[in-house]
Amino acid sequence: MTKRFFIAFFTVCIVALSVVADGKQAEATFAVKSHDFGNIKEANGPVSCTFEFTNTGDKPLLIIDATASCGCTRPEFPTKPIKPGKKGSIKVTYSPIGRPGAFKKTVKVKTNGRERTTVLHIHGTVIPK
């Protein structure tokens, strides 16, 4: 029994090392990682921007999650894998209602790529009603 376990464990280790050794990974390369909304009017409601990226790796890229630093910011991201060389985008919407003054928010994007987490930034100033 012990010998069989050792052989199975050794085989799993060899397979895992060969996958890591090929060096192939997905990679999300963002054109920009920050967006300045400038002055926005609270009365006009939510504003949005889009962060575009390209999978510059050689494996499919999967966006695992995108989480905002607060409930006033909502990210939308693709749920299907992005093939190597293809583009994708993350839409970020900020709700200024009841939030006059300057704001700085972040969205953490988790992927299966080389850089596991990318942080996107939005900022601006809300002009009250």
N, C-alpha and C positions, 0 to 999 in steps of 0.2 A: 504494500500500500504506500509506503513512504517513497519507494523508488518511483512509482507511477506519479505521485504528486510532484516530485522533484522534476521529472521529465516534462510534465504539463506546465509547471511554473517556468522552467527554462525555455520552453517553446514560446510561451506568452511573452517573456522578456525579449527574445530574439525578434519576434514580430513587431513589438512595440519599438524597439531600437531601429528597426529598418524603416518604419514609418517616419520616425523623427529624423533619421539620417538623410532621407531624400530631400529635406530642406524646403519642400513645397508647402506653401501656406497661402491663405487669403490675406489681402491687405487693403484696408479702406484708406484711400487717399482723398482727403477733403480739399476742395478748391479754396475755401475759406472756413475758419472755425469761429468767427465772431461776426455779429451783425449789430449795427447801430441804427435803431429806429428813429433817432433824433427826437424831436418834440412831437408827441402824439396827443390828440385831444381825447380826454376821458369820455366825452359825449359820443364820440364816433365808434366806441366799442372795440372789440378785439382786433389785433393786428397780427399778421403772419409773415414769416420769411421762410425761405427754403435753403437748406444746406445740401449742396450736391457733392457727391463723392464718386470715385471710380474704384473698382476692384483691380488694383495694380498687381495683385498676387497671381498665383497660378493654380489656385483651388477656389471652389465656390465660396463666396462670402455670405455669412448669415448674421443678420442683426438680431442678437439675442434679446436685447431690451434697450429701451431709451427712457430714462427717468429724469424728471425735472426737479429742480431744487425746491419748488413749492407748487401748491395747487393752482396758482394763477397762470402757470405755464404748462402747455400741453403739447408733447411731441407726437408725431405720427410717423411711423417707419415701415418699410417694406417687410413683409413676413416671409416672402419667398427668397431663396438664395439668389445672389447676384453672381453671374458667371464671370470668369476672368476677362478683363478688358471692358466689361459693361459698366454702365452708370446706374446710380440710384440716388434717391434723395430723402431727406428727413425734413418734414414740415414742422415748424415750431410756431405755436400760437400763444400770444400773451394777452391776457384780459386786464385792461387798465382800470376797470370800473371799481371805484372805491379805493384807488391806490394812487393818489396824487403825489408828484415829486419824482425824483430820480429812482431808477431801478437797475439792478444788475442780477441776472439770473443765469443759471447753468443747466445744461442737459448732458447727462452722462450716457454715452452710447457704448453698449457692450457688444462685442463681436467675437467670432471665432478666429479673427485675424491675428496677424503678428503683434499688433498693438491692441491688446484686449479691450482697453477702455480709451475712448476719446472724449474730451470734454468740449462742448460747444458753448458759446457765450452769446447772450443777447443783453442789450442795455439801451437806455433812453431816458426820456423825462416825460411824465404824464402831466398835461396841462388840465387843471381841474375844470369842472363844468361852470 
